[in-house]
Amino acid sequence: MSQNLENAENLVEEKPITEPAISWETTREPLRSWRLWLPLVLQTILIAAVPAQSAYTFVTGKTVVLQTMPVDPYDLLRGYYQTLSYDISQQNTLKTLPGWNDLPGTMSSCPPAPKPPAKNTCKPEKYVQSGISLYVILEQPKTQKTSGLPLAWKPVRVTDKLPQNLPANQIAIRGKYQGWQTEYGLESYYMPEDQRNEINDDINRATSQGGQNRQKQPFVVEVKVDKQGNAVPVSMWVKDRNYRF
């Protein structure tokens, strides 16, 4: 009897209680997934934000007409893209506006005044800091069109801060100063091939009437500008012909 009890005790052995093993591979899996998907999600948001901003500006923006600089018709269209420069892109235009000397940068100094009768003709010049954002305030002309061509809005002031409470006939467009010119994101447009050829023909006809200046002819571009100064292109006018972008 006692021997049977001893055999039973030997059969019932106490096993140590062990905690279930934790799979570190399982716990790390969600982390690995986030590392993969988070950058993709952020990139998608950034990519989608660009057309979303353009769409917002197109819907809510005010229609403004910008004067282009004289262009060479043989240099205007390159492949399927056209490149334009604007009157308000040029430093020589902006530095004549009120507010230019208040932009971030340095002011040049003049040498000591010469003795009479010589006159000191030196004028201090403002060297604006490259890379800054600036706003050009444009004013709507009283007359909207002449000879079928919309009249360009006139630049009246420049500032480095977004203006508030502008009159109804004014709007601020934002640009980035790049040293000798300012870019507004309106410098390059895509044109389909059939439209590109038509524009080229119109430009040639327009410039053929220019006499000595037949190689260069200014055009105007219609854009939409929102309250933050962002701008998107709408169309280009070549004389009385309008081409949508």
C-alpha positions as a printed Julia matrix, in Angstrom:
245×3 Matrix{Float64}:
   0.0     0.0     0.0
   2.74    2.39    0.99
   4.6     1.46   -2.17
   1.59    2.37   -4.3
   1.35    5.76   -2.59
   5.0     6.44   -3.3
   4.52    5.55   -6.97
   1.53    7.92   -7.17
   3.53   10.77   -5.64
   6.29   10.17   -8.16
   3.8    10.34  -11.01
   2.4    13.72   -9.82
   5.37   15.98  -10.16
   5.11   19.7    -9.64
   6.1    21.59  -12.76
   7.33   25.14  -12.42
   4.86   27.77  -13.6
   6.28   29.6   -16.6
   4.94   32.74  -18.28
   4.04   32.47  -21.95
   6.86   33.51  -24.22
   6.48   36.95  -25.83
   7.18   37.15  -29.51
   9.23   40.26  -30.1
   8.72   39.83  -33.81
   4.96   40.24  -33.25
   5.32   43.4   -31.15
   7.73   44.97  -33.62
   5.52   44.32  -36.65
   3.16   47.32  -36.17
   6.15   49.58  -35.66
   7.71   48.37  -38.89
   4.43   48.99  -40.73
   4.23   52.58  -39.45
   7.79   53.21  -40.51
   6.84   52.14  -44.0
   3.47   53.84  -44.36
   3.95   57.1   -42.47
   6.44   58.63  -44.98
   4.17   57.56  -47.86
   1.14   59.16  -46.22
   3.03   62.39  -45.59
   4.31   62.49  -49.18
   0.8    61.91  -50.5
  -0.54   64.77  -48.38
   2.18   67.11  -49.6
   1.62   66.17  -53.24
  -2.15   66.59  -52.93
  -1.75   69.95  -51.16
  -0.27   71.58  -54.27
  -3.26   71.06  -56.62
  -5.63   71.67  -53.69
  -4.05   75.07  -53.09
  -4.23   75.89  -56.81
  -7.88   74.84  -56.93
  -8.67   77.01  -53.9
  -6.93   80.0   -55.47
  -8.71   79.45  -58.8
 -12.14   79.32  -57.13
 -11.74   82.08  -54.53
  -9.17   84.34  -56.2
  -9.68   87.69  -57.87
  -9.0    88.01  -61.58
  -5.91   90.13  -62.26
  -4.17   91.0   -65.52
  -0.35   91.08  -65.53
   1.82   92.84  -68.08
   4.5    90.63  -69.6
   7.9    91.9   -70.56
   8.62   92.13  -74.3
   9.37   88.64  -75.57
  11.09   87.17  -78.57
   8.51   85.05  -80.43
  11.23   82.55  -81.36
  12.22   82.17  -77.71
   8.75   82.27  -76.15
   7.74   78.7   -77.0
  10.14   75.87  -76.25
   8.73   72.42  -76.92
   5.38   72.2   -75.14
   6.21   74.87  -72.58
   6.25   78.61  -72.79
   8.23   80.84  -70.46
   7.21   84.41  -69.65
   8.63   87.24  -67.63
   6.53   90.01  -66.14
   6.92   93.7   -65.62
   6.65   93.15  -61.84
   9.38   90.48  -62.05
  12.04   93.09  -62.8
  14.06   94.76  -60.08
  14.07   98.03  -62.05
  10.28   98.11  -61.77
  10.01   97.16  -58.11
  12.71   99.49  -56.79
  10.74  102.51  -58.02
   7.76  101.56  -55.85
   7.04  102.88  -52.35
   8.17  100.37  -49.72
  11.22   99.08  -51.62
  13.67  100.7   -49.2
  11.81   99.15  -46.25
  12.44   95.57  -47.42
  15.06   93.48  -45.55
  18.54   94.15  -46.89
  21.34   96.71  -46.78
  21.58  100.28  -48.0
  24.65  101.37  -49.95
  26.61  104.4   -48.76
  27.94  107.36  -50.69
  31.48  108.79  -50.45
  32.0   112.08  -48.63
  30.58  115.09  -50.46
  33.14  116.77  -52.75
  34.14  120.37  -52.3
  32.25  123.01  -54.31
  31.74  123.6   -57.14
  31.7   119.8   -57.64
  28.4   118.11  -56.83
  27.78  114.75  -55.23
  25.49  112.84  -57.6
  25.63  109.6   -55.62
  22.29  108.23  -54.42
  22.11  105.45  -51.81
  20.7   102.23  -53.26
  18.87   99.46  -51.43
  20.24   95.92  -51.87
  17.31   93.69  -50.97
  18.08   90.35  -49.35
  17.82   87.5   -51.86
  15.36   84.72  -51.07
  12.82   86.8   -49.15
   9.09   86.71  -49.84
   7.53   89.99  -50.84
   4.1    91.26  -51.82
   3.41   93.59  -54.73
   0.18   95.56  -54.4
  -1.56   95.86  -57.77
  -4.28   98.35  -58.61
  -7.04   97.76  -61.12
  -7.17  100.22  -64.06
 -10.28  102.35  -64.43
 -10.66  101.18  -68.04
 -10.9    97.4   -68.37
 -10.11   96.93  -72.06
  -8.69   98.75  -75.05
  -8.75   97.39  -78.6
  -9.96   94.05  -77.28
  -6.94   93.57  -75.01
  -7.43   93.66  -71.19
  -5.36   96.34  -69.49
  -2.73   95.26  -66.97
  -3.06   96.09  -63.3
  -0.58   98.73  -62.12
   1.96   98.0   -59.31
   1.65  100.73  -56.66
   3.56   99.44  -53.62
   5.77   96.63  -52.33
   6.1    95.15  -48.84
   7.44   92.06  -47.08
   4.23   91.57  -45.05
   0.82   90.53  -46.33
  -1.26   93.74  -46.52
  -4.59   93.84  -44.72
  -7.78   95.75  -45.56
  -6.82   96.7   -49.09
  -9.36   98.66  -51.16
 -11.61   96.66  -53.47
  -9.62   97.77  -56.51
  -6.31   96.46  -55.13
  -4.79   93.02  -54.54
  -1.44   91.77  -53.21
   0.44   89.1   -55.14
   3.21   87.15  -53.41
   6.59   86.54  -55.0
  10.06   85.36  -54.06
  12.91   87.75  -54.68
  15.81   85.99  -56.42
  18.4    88.74  -56.67
  17.66   90.57  -59.91
  14.13   89.33  -60.45
  11.09   88.1   -58.56
   9.3    84.83  -59.28
   5.57   84.32  -58.72
   5.16   80.72  -59.87
   3.64   82.04  -63.1
   6.67   81.81  -65.32
   6.09   78.51  -67.15
   2.98   77.1   -68.83
   2.18   73.89  -70.66
   0.48   74.2   -74.03
  -0.9    71.4   -76.25
   0.78   71.14  -79.63
  -2.2    72.33  -81.7
  -2.65   75.4   -79.47
   1.09   76.03  -79.39
   1.24   76.31  -83.19
  -1.75   78.63  -83.25
  -0.2    80.92  -80.65
   3.07   80.97  -82.56
   1.22   82.05  -85.72
  -0.61   84.82  -83.85
   2.65   86.05  -82.33
   4.32   86.17  -85.73
   1.39   88.15  -87.18
   1.43   90.54  -84.22
   5.17   91.14  -84.34
   5.22   91.54  -88.11
   3.42   94.85  -87.59
   5.97   96.21  -85.16
   8.46   97.8   -87.54
  11.88   97.95  -85.92
  10.47   96.25  -82.81
   8.96   93.34  -84.74
  11.13   90.85  -82.81
   9.54   91.79  -79.48
   5.9    92.15  -78.57
   4.37   92.42  -75.06
   1.36   90.34  -74.09
  -0.81   90.15  -71.0
  -1.61   87.16  -68.81
  -4.79   86.71  -66.8
  -4.32   85.14  -63.36
  -6.33   84.47  -60.2
  -4.94   85.83  -56.91
  -6.34   84.81  -53.52
  -6.31   86.72  -50.23
  -2.96   85.16  -49.21
  -1.27   86.42  -52.38
  -1.09   83.03  -54.11
  -1.59   83.16  -57.88
  -2.5    80.66  -60.6
  -2.53   81.3   -64.37
  -5.83   81.42  -66.24
  -5.13   82.54  -69.8
  -2.88   84.57  -72.09
  -3.96   87.34  -74.45
  -2.23   87.92  -77.78
  -3.88   91.1   -79.03
  -7.59   90.22  -79.05
  -7.04   86.45  -78.98
  -7.41   84.62  -75.69
  -5.76   81.25  -74.94
  -6.74   79.29  -71.84
  -4.13   77.43  -69.84
